[in-house]
């Protein structure tokens, strides 16, 4: 390669490693904070995914730390984050059961570091709702630089990153690479348990599509019985071929509104469940849809009607994301 590109790549890699070290140090501090008050949390994606997929917490780029907590614990978790030096983007007085954001973001006051808390209510892209108690029951400890960090079971993590990729329309090759690296490195993965978990939450098509993309574009070796399952899902093959047409733009040119809607329907499964899934995503408001100073639930109901209008403006004509 030309020397200027080699230098640039080295500088980018150095910045990524330094960022990962900073994130990992903060992970240890927050994990201790939660553990000290008996607050159940599970780290999702971020350092544990990097470690499980690539063998190194600094080998994958991530810009924040994501924790899974129970919805009933969100107020206590928010108070803990504030005491740890973070400022919540969702005001404490807005943490009512009827007002669920897309996630609960926190920014560290002492420096630019983002932490997001997710619950079974914020994970809207799970087709049948996130089975949080099952996820917590199956969680595992992952050793990160000598610290034991609670993480999802490997089967549940694979389903989660497949749903995450589907949420973002698999618009970047890095989303596919995560699936490819994960299934290649995690040789103890129980495939039958993974397929059963995907089926239980209605995410079979999302899971199949992620595996097909990993196999097609990155040559990921899969067991013969898994390949046979994927080949029998013709809709997943059609979706993978469609995704291939927008992968080269790397998210810079989004599919238009109608294309996105059709994609959501097909990714869920059959027409009935797909339409139900699309309607739920369309009319489930997040903090972006809340009107300023939303003090009562009457105003909150109007947020559901504002959401489709906002989405139509955002994605009309396949504009840049």
Secondary structure as the mmCIF struct_conf table of DSSP 4:
data_model
#
loop_
_struct_conf.conf_type_id
_struct_conf.id
_struct_conf.beg_label_comp_id
_struct_conf.beg_label_asym_id
_struct_conf.beg_label_seq_id
_struct_conf.end_label_comp_id
_struct_conf.end_label_asym_id
_struct_conf.end_label_seq_id
HELX_RH_AL_P HELX_RH_AL_P1 UNK A 3 UNK A 36
TURN_TY1_P TURN_TY1_P1 UNK A 37 UNK A 38
STRN STRN1 UNK A 42 UNK A 44
BEND BEND1 UNK A 45 UNK A 45
HELX_RH_AL_P HELX_RH_AL_P2 UNK A 46 UNK A 54
BEND BEND2 UNK A 55 UNK A 56
TURN_TY1_P TURN_TY1_P2 UNK A 57 UNK A 58
BEND BEND3 UNK A 59 UNK A 60
BEND BEND4 UNK A 63 UNK A 63
STRN STRN2 UNK A 64 UNK A 68
HELX_RH_3T_P HELX_RH_3T_P1 UNK A 71 UNK A 73
HELX_RH_AL_P HELX_RH_AL_P3 UNK A 74 UNK A 83
TURN_TY1_P TURN_TY1_P3 UNK A 84 UNK A 85
STRN STRN3 UNK A 86 UNK A 88
BEND BEND5 UNK A 89 UNK A 90
HELX_RH_3T_P HELX_RH_3T_P2 UNK A 92 UNK A 94
TURN_TY1_P TURN_TY1_P4 UNK A 97 UNK A 98
BEND BEND6 UNK A 102 UNK A 102
STRN STRN4 UNK A 104 UNK A 108
TURN_TY1_P TURN_TY1_P5 UNK A 109 UNK A 110
BEND BEND7 UNK A 111 UNK A 112
STRN STRN5 UNK A 114 UNK A 118
TURN_TY1_P TURN_TY1_P6 UNK A 120 UNK A 122
TURN_TY1_P TURN_TY1_P7 UNK A 124 UNK A 125
BEND BEND8 UNK A 126 UNK A 126
TURN_TY1_P TURN_TY1_P8 UNK A 127 UNK A 128
HELX_RH_AL_P HELX_RH_AL_P4 UNK A 132 UNK A 138
STRN STRN6 UNK A 140 UNK A 144
TURN_TY1_P TURN_TY1_P9 UNK A 145 UNK A 146
STRN STRN7 UNK A 147 UNK A 151
HELX_RH_AL_P HELX_RH_AL_P5 UNK A 154 UNK A 167
TURN_TY1_P TURN_TY1_P10 UNK A 168 UNK A 170
BEND BEND9 UNK A 172 UNK A 172
HELX_RH_AL_P HELX_RH_AL_P6 UNK A 173 UNK A 185
TURN_TY1_P TURN_TY1_P11 UNK A 187 UNK A 188
HELX_RH_AL_P HELX_RH_AL_P7 UNK A 191 UNK A 200
TURN_TY1_P TURN_TY1_P12 UNK A 201 UNK A 202
HELX_RH_AL_P HELX_RH_AL_P8 UNK A 204 UNK A 218
HELX_RH_AL_P HELX_RH_AL_P9 UNK A 224 UNK A 232
HELX_RH_AL_P HELX_RH_AL_P10 UNK A 234 UNK A 247
TURN_TY1_P TURN_TY1_P13 UNK A 248 UNK A 251
BEND BEND10 UNK A 252 UNK A 253
HELX_RH_AL_P HELX_RH_AL_P11 UNK A 257 UNK A 268
BEND BEND11 UNK A 269 UNK A 270
HELX_RH_AL_P HELX_RH_AL_P12 UNK A 271 UNK A 283
HELX_RH_3T_P HELX_RH_3T_P3 UNK A 287 UNK A 289
BEND BEND12 UNK A 290 UNK A 290
HELX_LH_PP_P HELX_LH_PP_P1 UNK A 291 UNK A 291
TURN_TY1_P TURN_TY1_P14 UNK A 292 UNK A 293
BEND BEND13 UNK A 296 UNK A 296
HELX_RH_AL_P HELX_RH_AL_P13 UNK A 297 UNK A 315
HELX_RH_3T_P HELX_RH_3T_P4 UNK A 316 UNK A 318
#
